[in-house]
Every structure is written in C-alpha cells, then in structure tokens.
C-alpha cells in the first residue's frame, strides 16, 4: 500500500484532488487526518498549516496517483509513503 500526504491550495475543494474516474479505477481512499487515524493509520505526520488529506491506494497505482496529483490545481504539495503490508 502507498499513502500520499496531500496539502491543498487555500480555498481548494478536497473533492477536486482526484477525478471521479481516477478514484473509481484505482479505488483510492481519500481521508482527513482524523479519519485516517480512526481507521488505524499510525505514525502519520500532523497536518501543517494547510488543509491535508491522506490518500491510500494499492502500490500498483503509485505512478497514476502521483501524476494525477502533480496535475491537480487543488494540490499545493504532497509526499509519498510506502507501507509494508
């Protein structure tokens, strides 16, 4: 599994991070920090001074999500964390 730590541009809508098609095809889960902690993600960094989302997705979709985030106008910056499963 891969987790993306995504920081939004001020005023951006989190629904615009990934297209509906990308979410459907990759089965990406987009969570707030609180939701991610509640479902069992541990060791997540605390959100910085911007709105943050966590995207969890299968490792095979790493490149797809990476490209989508690079092209998204809603994304200020992001970091990738690969998890051992």
C-alpha positions as CSV (number, residue, x, y, z in Angstrom):
1,X,0.0,0.0,0.0
2,X,1.0,3.6,-0.7
3,X,-0.1,6.6,1.3
4,X,0.0,10.1,-0.1
5,X,0.1,13.0,2.3
6,X,-1.6,15.8,0.3
7,X,-1.7,19.5,1.2
8,X,-4.4,21.6,-0.6
9,X,-4.1,25.0,-2.1
10,X,-6.0,27.5,0.1
11,X,-9.7,27.6,-0.8
12,X,-9.4,24.4,-2.9
13,X,-12.1,21.7,-2.6
14,X,-10.7,18.3,-1.5
15,X,-13.2,16.7,-3.9
16,X,-11.0,18.1,-6.7
17,X,-7.8,16.3,-5.7
18,X,-8.6,13.3,-8.0
19,X,-11.1,12.9,-10.7
20,X,-14.1,10.6,-10.1
21,X,-12.7,8.2,-12.8
22,X,-9.3,8.0,-11.0
23,X,-10.9,7.4,-7.7
24,X,-13.1,4.7,-9.2
25,X,-10.4,2.9,-11.2
26,X,-7.8,2.9,-8.5
27,X,-10.1,2.5,-5.5
28,X,-8.2,5.3,-3.9
29,X,-9.5,6.3,-0.4
30,X,-9.3,10.0,0.5
31,X,-9.3,10.6,4.2
32,X,-8.9,13.5,6.5
33,X,-6.1,13.1,9.1
34,X,-8.7,12.4,11.8
35,X,-10.4,9.7,9.6
36,X,-7.0,8.1,8.8
37,X,-6.1,7.8,12.5
38,X,-9.5,6.5,13.4
39,X,-9.3,3.6,10.8
40,X,-5.8,2.6,12.1
41,X,-3.1,4.6,10.3
42,X,-0.4,5.3,12.9
43,X,2.6,7.5,12.7
44,X,1.0,10.0,10.3
45,X,2.6,13.5,10.4
46,X,0.4,16.2,12.0
47,X,-1.1,18.5,9.4
48,X,0.9,21.6,8.6
49,X,-0.7,25.0,8.3
50,X,-2.7,23.9,5.2
51,X,-5.7,21.6,4.8
52,X,-4.4,18.0,4.4
53,X,-5.8,14.8,3.0
54,X,-4.4,11.2,3.2
55,X,-4.9,9.1,0.0
56,X,-4.4,5.4,0.5
57,X,-4.1,3.2,-2.6
58,X,-2.6,0.0,-3.9
59,X,1.1,0.2,-4.8
60,X,0.4,-0.7,-8.4
61,X,-1.3,2.7,-8.8
62,X,1.5,4.8,-7.3
63,X,2.5,6.3,-10.7
64,X,-1.1,7.0,-11.7
65,X,-1.9,8.9,-8.5
66,X,1.5,10.6,-8.5
67,X,0.8,12.0,-12.0
68,X,-2.8,13.0,-11.1
69,X,-1.6,14.9,-8.0
70,X,1.1,16.7,-10.0
71,X,-1.5,17.9,-12.5
72,X,-4.2,18.8,-9.9
73,X,-4.8,22.6,-9.4
74,X,-6.1,21.8,-5.9
75,X,-2.8,20.3,-4.7
76,X,-0.1,22.6,-3.1
77,X,2.3,19.8,-2.4
78,X,2.4,16.1,-1.5
79,X,4.6,13.4,-0.1
80,X,4.6,9.7,-0.7
81,X,4.9,7.0,2.0
82,X,5.2,3.3,1.0
83,X,3.9,0.9,3.6
84,X,4.9,-2.6,4.2
85,X,1.8,-4.9,4.1
